[in-house]
Amino acid sequence: MGPVRFEAITWERLTESLAEQLLTTQPADGGERVRAAFDGAPAARPGDLAESVARALRERGRFALPVATEGFLRPASLRYEYGHEDPASYYSGWFDVPALWREVFGPLDPGGEGRVLPDLWDPVTDRATRSPYVTLPPGGFLLLHGPLLFGHWFPFDLGVHLSLSEGALRRCTARDEQWTLPAFARYEEETAPAEVADVLVRTDDPRHPAWRPPGGHTE
């Protein structure tokens, strides 16, 4: 993959553009609900963009449900089995991928009822949240946001990756979370999210984002 040609954009325009893109996106499996990924390290704040796009979709009269992978963490006894700061565990053992398949993606399969569990586990109390299911109606949108989303074969119909250069990621990551940086370096090497994503957003300067829109070019 050659150098990416980015276009300057504001967060407001990006939000509107992504909402419009989602409105024209068809589920690849012939289902009735669109599933989108907002992938990025916590420092890139993918949840903020997902929430903004959800609001834009609702303003257009559509049902949109943002779901954070932070609500699908595994219990602390499993996350910290190899210590509190183990990058390998963070990369492959922190998030309950089977639960995301079962509680989020499975109900959205063709013919599914659309009953999605918005979260499963509270990382503060380390207990089940017991949140009620939310029914995503036909024509609705699931906006899953969090880190390390690609590489699990999740059936995303549109993938958005918020990228940070190595220096920006280190600079913007909180000191007590610096130990996660090797996991993101591994993610870049093994998954290449910039190549997997349909939409790439550069967030090195959060005041001035830039993007490669769907169908954007490399040089």
C-alpha positions as CSV (number, residue, x, y, z in Angstrom):
1,M,0.0,0.0,0.0
2,G,1.4,3.4,-1.0
3,P,1.2,6.6,0.9
4,V,-2.3,7.6,1.8
5,R,-3.7,10.8,0.3
6,F,-5.6,12.6,3.1
7,E,-8.1,15.4,2.8
8,A,-8.6,18.0,5.5
9,I,-12.0,17.9,7.2
10,T,-13.7,19.2,10.3
11,W,-15.3,16.9,12.8
12,E,-18.7,18.3,12.0
13,R,-18.3,17.6,8.2
14,L,-16.8,14.2,9.0
15,T,-19.8,13.3,11.2
16,E,-22.3,14.4,8.5
17,S,-20.4,12.6,5.8
18,L,-20.2,9.3,7.7
19,A,-23.9,9.5,8.5
20,E,-24.7,10.0,4.9
21,Q,-22.4,7.2,3.9
22,L,-24.1,4.8,6.4
23,L,-27.5,5.7,5.0
24,T,-26.4,4.4,1.6
25,T,-24.6,1.3,3.0
26,Q,-26.3,-2.1,2.5
27,P,-25.7,-5.0,4.9
28,A,-23.3,-7.4,3.1
29,D,-25.2,-10.5,4.3
30,G,-28.5,-9.4,3.1
31,G,-29.7,-8.5,6.6
32,E,-31.8,-5.6,7.6
33,R,-29.4,-3.7,9.9
34,V,-26.1,-2.0,9.2
35,R,-23.1,-2.7,11.4
36,A,-20.3,-0.2,11.6
37,A,-16.9,-0.2,13.3
38,F,-15.3,2.9,14.9
39,D,-11.9,1.5,15.6
40,G,-9.1,3.3,17.4
41,A,-6.9,3.5,20.4
42,P,-8.5,5.2,23.4
43,A,-6.3,8.2,22.7
44,A,-8.0,8.6,19.3
45,R,-11.4,8.7,21.1
46,P,-13.4,6.6,18.6
47,G,-16.4,6.6,20.9
48,D,-16.8,10.4,20.5
49,L,-17.1,10.0,16.8
50,A,-19.5,7.1,17.1
51,E,-21.7,9.0,19.4
52,S,-21.7,12.0,17.1
53,V,-22.6,9.9,14.1
54,A,-25.4,8.2,16.1
55,R,-26.9,11.6,16.9
56,A,-26.7,12.6,13.2
57,L,-28.5,9.4,12.2
58,R,-31.2,10.0,14.8
59,E,-31.7,13.6,13.4
60,R,-32.4,11.9,10.1
61,G,-35.1,9.8,11.7
62,R,-33.1,6.6,12.0
63,F,-32.4,4.3,15.0
64,A,-28.7,4.2,15.9
65,L,-27.1,2.3,18.8
66,P,-23.5,3.0,19.8
67,V,-22.0,0.1,21.7
68,A,-18.6,0.3,23.5
69,T,-16.3,-2.7,23.6
70,E,-15.4,-1.4,27.1
71,G,-18.8,-2.8,28.2
72,F,-17.6,-6.3,27.1
73,L,-14.4,-6.6,29.1
74,R,-13.7,-10.0,30.6
75,P,-13.6,-10.3,34.4
76,A,-10.5,-8.9,36.1
77,S,-9.4,-12.3,37.2
78,L,-9.0,-13.2,33.5
79,R,-7.7,-9.8,32.3
80,Y,-5.0,-9.7,34.9
81,E,-4.0,-13.4,34.9
82,Y,-0.5,-12.4,33.7
83,G,-0.3,-9.2,35.6
84,H,-1.9,-5.8,35.4
85,E,0.3,-4.5,32.6
86,D,0.7,-7.3,30.1
87,P,0.4,-6.1,26.5
88,A,-0.2,-9.6,25.1
89,S,-3.2,-10.0,27.4
90,Y,-4.5,-6.6,26.4
91,Y,-4.2,-7.5,22.8
92,S,-6.0,-10.9,22.9
93,G,-7.5,-11.4,26.3
94,W,-9.1,-8.3,27.6
95,F,-12.3,-8.1,25.5
96,D,-15.0,-10.8,25.5
97,V,-15.1,-11.5,21.8
98,P,-17.4,-14.5,22.1
99,A,-19.9,-12.4,24.0
100,L,-19.8,-9.7,21.3
101,W,-20.6,-12.4,18.7
102,R,-23.4,-13.8,20.8
103,E,-25.0,-10.7,22.3
104,V,-24.3,-8.1,19.6
105,F,-23.7,-9.6,16.2
106,G,-25.7,-12.8,16.4
107,P,-29.1,-11.1,16.9
108,L,-28.4,-8.9,13.8
109,D,-28.0,-11.9,11.4
110,P,-30.5,-12.2,8.7
111,G,-33.8,-13.3,10.3
112,G,-32.6,-12.3,13.8
113,E,-34.8,-10.4,16.2
114,G,-32.3,-7.6,16.6
115,R,-32.2,-7.8,20.5
116,V,-28.8,-6.5,21.3
117,L,-27.2,-6.4,24.7
118,P,-25.5,-2.9,24.9
119,D,-23.1,-3.9,27.7
120,L,-22.3,-7.0,29.7
121,W,-19.6,-6.2,32.3
122,D,-18.8,-3.2,34.5
123,P,-15.0,-2.8,34.7
124,V,-15.4,-0.6,37.9
125,T,-17.4,-3.0,40.0
126,D,-16.2,-6.1,38.1
127,R,-19.7,-7.4,37.9
128,A,-22.3,-8.1,35.3
129,T,-24.2,-4.9,34.4
130,R,-27.6,-6.6,34.0
131,S,-28.5,-4.0,31.4
132,P,-31.8,-4.6,29.5
133,Y,-31.6,-5.7,25.8
134,V,-32.3,-3.1,23.2
135,T,-34.1,-4.0,20.0
136,L,-32.5,-2.6,16.9
137,P,-35.3,-2.3,14.4
138,P,-35.0,-3.1,10.7
139,G,-33.2,-0.2,9.1
140,G,-31.3,0.6,12.3
141,F,-27.5,1.0,12.8
142,L,-25.1,-0.6,15.2
143,L,-22.0,1.5,15.8
144,L,-19.4,-0.6,17.7
145,H,-16.5,1.5,19.0
146,G,-13.3,0.7,20.7
147,P,-9.7,-0.5,20.1
148,L,-8.5,-3.5,18.2
149,L,-11.8,-4.2,16.4
150,F,-10.5,-5.6,13.2
151,G,-9.1,-9.1,13.0
152,H,-12.0,-10.9,14.7
153,W,-14.0,-11.5,11.5
154,F,-16.8,-9.3,12.9
155,P,-19.2,-8.7,10.0
156,F,-18.9,-4.9,9.6
157,D,-20.6,-3.3,6.7
158,L,-18.5,-0.1,7.1
159,G,-15.2,0.2,8.9
160,V,-13.8,3.5,10.2
161,H,-10.3,3.6,11.7
162,L,-9.1,6.6,13.7
163,S,-5.3,6.5,13.3
164,L,-2.5,8.0,15.3
165,S,1.2,8.0,14.3
166,E,3.5,6.2,16.7
167,G,4.7,9.5,18.1
168,A,1.2,10.9,18.5
169,L,-0.1,7.7,20.1
170,R,2.7,7.8,22.7
171,R,2.2,11.5,23.3
172,C,-1.6,11.3,23.7
173,T,-1.8,8.0,25.7
174,A,-2.1,8.5,29.5
175,R,1.1,7.7,31.4
176,D,-0.6,4.8,33.3
177,E,-1.7,3.3,30.0
178,Q,1.7,3.5,28.2
179,W,2.1,-0.2,28.7
180,T,-0.6,-0.9,26.1
181,L,1.5,0.7,23.3
182,P,3.2,-2.6,22.3
183,A,-0.3,-4.1,21.7
184,F,-1.1,-1.3,19.2
185,A,2.2,-1.8,17.5
186,R,1.4,-5.5,17.1
187,Y,-2.1,-4.6,15.8
188,E,-0.6,-2.4,13.1
189,E,1.8,-5.1,12.1
190,E,-0.6,-8.1,12.1
191,T,-3.9,-6.5,11.1
192,A,-3.0,-3.3,9.2
193,P,-6.2,-1.5,10.2
194,A,-5.5,1.4,7.8
195,E,-5.8,-1.0,4.9
196,V,-8.7,-2.9,6.3
197,A,-10.9,0.1,7.0
198,D,-13.2,1.7,4.5
199,V,-12.7,5.1,6.0
200,L,-9.4,6.2,7.5
201,V,-9.3,9.3,9.8
202,R,-6.0,10.8,10.8
203,T,-6.2,12.3,14.3
204,D,-2.6,13.3,15.2
205,D,-3.9,16.8,15.7
206,P,-7.4,16.5,17.2
207,R,-8.2,20.1,16.2
208,H,-7.5,19.4,12.5
209,P,-8.5,15.8,11.5
210,A,-8.0,14.6,8.0
211,W,-9.5,11.6,6.2
212,R,-9.4,9.1,3.4
213,P,-13.0,8.8,2.4
214,P,-14.5,5.6,1.0
215,G,-12.9,4.9,-2.3
216,G,-10.1,7.3,-1.4
217,H,-6.8,7.0,-3.2
218,T,-3.2,6.2,-2.3
219,E,-0.3,7.8,-4.1
